[in-house]
Amino acid sequence: MCMPARSPVPTSRGSEVELLSPASLAEAADCVRAARDARAPLEIMGAATKRGFGRPVDAVRQLTTAAMSGILSYHPEELILVARAGTRMAEINAVLAEKGQHLAFEPPDFADLYPGGGVTGAEGTLGGVISCNLSGPRRLVAGAARDHFLGFTAVNGVGEIFKGGGPVVKNVTGYDLPKLMAGAFGTLALMDELTVKTMPRPEKTRTALFYGLDALAANAAMTRALGGTYEVTGAAFLPEVMAQLSDVERVGMKGSVTALRIEGSGPAVAHHCARLRADLGGASDELHSTNSHAFWREVKNATRFLDDDAILWRISVPPSEGAKIVAGYGIDLQGCNFFLDWGGGLIWLSLPATGGAHAQEVRAALQKSGGHATLVRAPEAERRKVGVFEVEGSQALVARVKQAFDPDCMLNPGRMVEGL
């Protein structure tokens, strides 16, 4: 039976709708079938911390995975963890840390990007991280979230329960359903029992800081470091105005900062860090483990450097092009700020809250380099008007996939594409 919960989350238009909180996938399937019979689309949520990511969902019922929570199995020796969709990332990270492991794709927590959007003080869930395919600074060496997502159970838009993938590194079933579900934002199926690959945590971490470079010089330094033998697992550039916002001591001391993270065994990290500072030259410093972890947490979650009400774009480009776009032929909008992650391959761009999202200008800046821009945060009116995701060239394919899994548009309708 599909059980209603007591505390619905207000919709984007301020009204309240019925909130459903199934405790099992079978109950979730009942909810979907009932919604389909009633022609009442569902907004699928975890902790509701990322409701502002994507187009507004017009649904008359909400379904939360909050009661579908808990780690089902964990085999450190096999590097495999299975957890339910509503399991909070804090719980997963704590369990992995006890065994000296982590999720190598370094999932960010975007809860603070959307103040008031979810439960106060809530952290994201595993289902939310995978559904949004969220990856942090280590993505440039470890791959995306979808590369660590091995299997799941789920219910589709007609209330049928199915499985995809499994607890193996290589999927040989034909269709790679985990990769299809990762980044679908809950528009294809409601997932549960997610299987993810874990990895050993690095023994030591240091971050070399290089001061005073402009964006182009920083991009060149990051490219050189990543192409060398320094074991760099994070590469970011903060202009001076951004560097001074960091809470980590020494980051904002001398203008802009180019940060290069090195991980591994203690002696190897010390050696690579010293050699990197000598090879790149210039004014530099370094952060050791505690401060290094704190700094990269700021980078991956982004909120420390971005105004609470700013319009935010997350722009993925070839790493060699990041600085050119923001400092050269690309984005020149009054009041904009930026920082670079992924060695220049990820641009976080903030724009003043007034004046619109400037989607045409932002996306036009990518024509020479390639890449894509996602509108991560904006007022509801802008998210209804502007294409949040770039799917124009593949909209027919998106529609066919949606038809296969959710023919009546019951699950998160319109979240990614209007009308789907």
N, C-alpha and C positions, 0 to 999 in steps of 0.2 A: 504494500500500500504506500502511496506517495503522501508523506506527511507534511503539512504546512508548518512553517516556523512562525515565531511570534513577532519578530522585529524586521520588517521589510526595509530594504535600503531605498531611499527616495530615488525616483527616476530622474533623468536629466532635466525633465520638465517640472520637477517639484512634486508631482503626485506620488502616492504610494500604491504599490501593486502587491499582489499575493506573492509571498516568498515561500518557496518549497525547499525542504532540507532532507533529501533522502539519505538513508544510512547505508544503503547498499546499491550496487549497480542494478539489481533487480527492481528495487524501488525507483531508481532513476528511470529505468525503462518504462515503468508504470506512469511516471510523471510525463514522459515524452508522449506516450500513447494517449494519455488523457488530454494533453495540450493539443495534440493533432486532431483528436475528435472534436475538441471545442474550438478549433481554429484560433488558438491562443498561443502565439509564439513565445519562446522562452529566452530570457537573458541568462546566460551561463556565467557563474561567478565562482571564484575561490574565496579569497579574503576581501575581495572587492577593492584591492589596492591599486588596480590599473584600469578602472572603469573609464578613465579619461583617455586611454590609449586606443585609438581607433575611432571610427565614426560612432555617433550615438546610436544605441540600439533601441528601436521602438518595439517593446514587448509588453504584454499585459501580465506576464508572470515572470518571476525571477527564480532561478534554481541555484542554490549554493552547494558546493561540495564540502562545506565545513564539517559535516558529520561523517564524511567519507575520508577519515584521517587515520594515520598510523603507519609505522614501518612494518611491513609484513615479513620480510626476510632480509638478512644482510650476511653476506659471505665474504669477509675481507680477503681471504686467501684466493678467491675467484674474482675479486674486484667487481662484485655485482650487488646492487641494492634494489629491493622492490618496495615501493611505498605507495600508499593510496594518494589520489589526486589532491585531496585537501590537506595533506601533511605540510606543516609550516617548515620553511627552509631552515629556521633556527634549530628545530629539532633534528633535522637531517644533518646539518653541519656539525652539531654537537656530537652526534653518534659517530660520524666519520672521524672527527678529530680524536676521539678516544682511541681509535685504531691507527692513528697516524695517516689518515687518508682524507681526500677531498674530492669535490667535483672539479675536474681540471678546467672546465670551460668558465669557471669563476662567475657564477650567476649573479647579476646585480640585483639590488633591491630598490625598486622604483616607487615604493610606497610614498616617500616624501615628495615625489614629483607632482603628486596630485593631492594636496592638502584637503582633508575633509571628504575624500572620495570613497574611503572605506571605513572599516572599523578602526576607531582611534587606537593608535599604537600597534596596529596589526602589521605583521610581516607577510611577505608573499608566500605562496604555496608552490609545491613542486609542479602541480598541474598548470598553474599560471606561468611559471618560468618556461616550461616546455611548450605550452600552447603559444606563447609569444616568441619562442626561440631566442631567449635572452642570453647573451654571452658578455663577459667582461673583458678586461685588458688582455688576458691570456688567450683570447680567441685567435690571435695572429699566429700562435704556435700550437695551440691545443685543438683548434677547430671550434665550430659552433655547438650550441646545445644539441642540435639535431644529430651531430656526429657521436654523441654519447648516450643517445636515447635508443634503447634496444627493443623495447616491446611494451605492450599495454593491452588492457581490455577496455571496451567502450560500448556505448549505445549510440546508434545512429539516429537520424531524424525521423525515422518511422518506428522507433522503439525496439529495434533489433539489437541484441547483444552480439558482439563479435570480438575477435582478437587479432592483433597484428604483431609481427616480430616475435621475439622471445629472448631468453637469457643467454644469447650467444653474440659474439662480436660480429660475425658475418651473417647477413640475412640472405637465405637462398630460396625464399618462397616465391620469388617473382616480383611482385609489387612490394616496394619498400614503404609500407604503411607508416612506420614511425616517422620517417622523413616527411611524409605528406602531412601528418598531423602536427608536427612541430612547425609553428608559425602560422597555423590555420586560425588562431584566435578563437577557438571553440565554435567555428562555423560549420564544421563537418561532423563532429561527434563529441560526446561527453566522455572523457577518458577516466579510467581508474586503473589501479594496480600497475603503475608505471615502473618499468625496469630500466635502470640507468647504470652506466659503467662508472666505477670509481677508480681513483688513482692514488698512489702514495703521495703524501705531502712532501714538498722539498724540505730537506733538513735545515737549510739556512737561506735567508733572503737578505740581499742588500740592494739599495738603489743608488746609482750614481746620478748626481745632479750637476747639470752644466748650465751656467748662468749667462744671461745676456744675449743669447742668439736670437736672431729674427726668425720668422716662420720658415723661410726657405732654407736657411742654414741649419735650423733644427731638424727639418725634414731630411736634409742630406746626412746629418749626423745619425739620425735614427736608422736610415737606410744602411749606412756603413756598419753600424753596430749589429743590426739584425743579419747582415750578410757575413759577419765575421764569426769567430769561434769563441765568443764571450758567454754563450749560454743565456742570452737576453730573452726574457719571457714577458716583458712589458715595455712599451715605448710610448711616451706621451709628451706633448708640448703645451705649456701653459703660458700665454702672454702675461706680461707683468701684472695687468689688472686682475687676472685670474689667480696668478701665483700668490698674490698678497691676500687672497681670501682663504687660503689653506690654513687649517688649524695645526698643521705639522711644523714643528720648529725647523728652521733653516730653509724651508721651501721658498718662501717669498723674500729672502734676504737681499738679493741682488738682481732685481729686474725679472725678466722672463726666466723660466726654468724648463730645461729639457731633461726628462726623467727616464732612466734606463734601468730596468729591474733585472737582477741576475739571481738565479736560484740554483741550488744543488747542495753538494756536501760543503762543510765549513771551509776547509782549505781551498777547494776549487773556487768557491764564491769569492773569497778574499783575493785570490790570485787574479781572477778574471776582472774583478772590479778595479783593482789597482792598474792592470794592464789597459783596461778600457779608458780610464782617466788619463793615463799617460799618452795613449795613442791619439785620443781626440783633442787633448790639450785644452787650454783656456781655463777660466775660473771654474772650479768644481768643488763638490763636497759629496758626502754620501750619507745615506740613512741606513741604519741597521734594522734588525728584524722588527721590533715593535713599531717604530716610526715608519718603517717601510710598509708594513701591513696597513697602518692607518692611512697613509697617503694613497695607496692604491684602492682602498675602500672608498675614499673621497672621489677618486677618478671614476671608478666603475658605477657608483650610485649617482654621480653628476650633481647632486643637489647643492653641494657646498659652493659650487662655482656659478650657479644659475639663479636668477631672481625668481621668487616664488610665483610671480604673475607673468613672467615672460613667456612668449610664444617660442616653442622649442622644436627644432628640426634635428634629426639624427641622419647624417648623410654618409653613405658608404661609397667609397671611391677606391681606385687603385692607390696603394700607399704612396707612390711617388708623386701623386697629384694633389694630395690634401692641402699642402701649403700654397701651391699655385692657385687653387680655387679661392682660398680665403684672402690671399695676399696679392694675387696677381690679376688674372683676367676674369675672375669670377664674381664673387658676391661683394657688392658695394652698397650696403643699405645703411642708412643713418641709424645710429644707436645699436648696431648689432655687436655681439661679442661671440667669441668662439674659443674652443680648445681642441686639440687633436689627440686621438688615441689610436691604437692599433698601428703604430709606426707611421701615422699620417693617413691611414686608410679609413678612419672614422672621424668625422667632424661633428662636434656638438655645436650647434649654432643657436643663439638666443636672439630674439627680436623684441622690441618694445611691445607691451601688451596692446597698445593702440596702433591702429594703422593696418591691421590685417596680417595675414600669414605670408604674403608675398610669394605664393607658390610658383607663379610663372617665372619670377626672377631667380628664385633658388634653383629650380629645375633647369632653367636655361643655362645656368653656370656649369652644368654637368655635361653639356653637349660635346665639348671637346675631349673630356676625359673619360666619359662613361660613368657608370655608377647609378645610384638611386637615392632619393631623398624621402624620408618618412616624417610626416608631421606628428611628433610625439605628444605635444601638448598645445592646445589652443581652445578658445571659447567654443561652446557648442555650435554657435552659428557658423563659425569658420570651418569646423569639422564637418558640418553638413554641406557646406558650399564647395570646399576644396577636396580634391582627391587625397585622402590621408596616405594611402599606399599607391605605388605606381604599378598599375595592372593593365593600363590601356592596351598594350600590345598583346596581352594574354587573357583578356577578359572572357573571350569565348571559351578558352580552356578552363578558366576558373568556373564558369557557369556549368560546364559539363561535369566537372568534378563535384560541384555542389549538388547538381541534379542526381548524381549517383549515390551520394550519402544522405542528402537531406532535400528531397524533391519538393517538399511543401514549405521550405524555408522556416522551419520551426526553431532552429538553433542560432542564436545571436544574429538574427536577420539584419543585414546592412552594416555589420561591424567592419567589414573590410571593403565591400563594394555595395553601392546603393542598389537596392532591389534584390540582393542575393543573401 
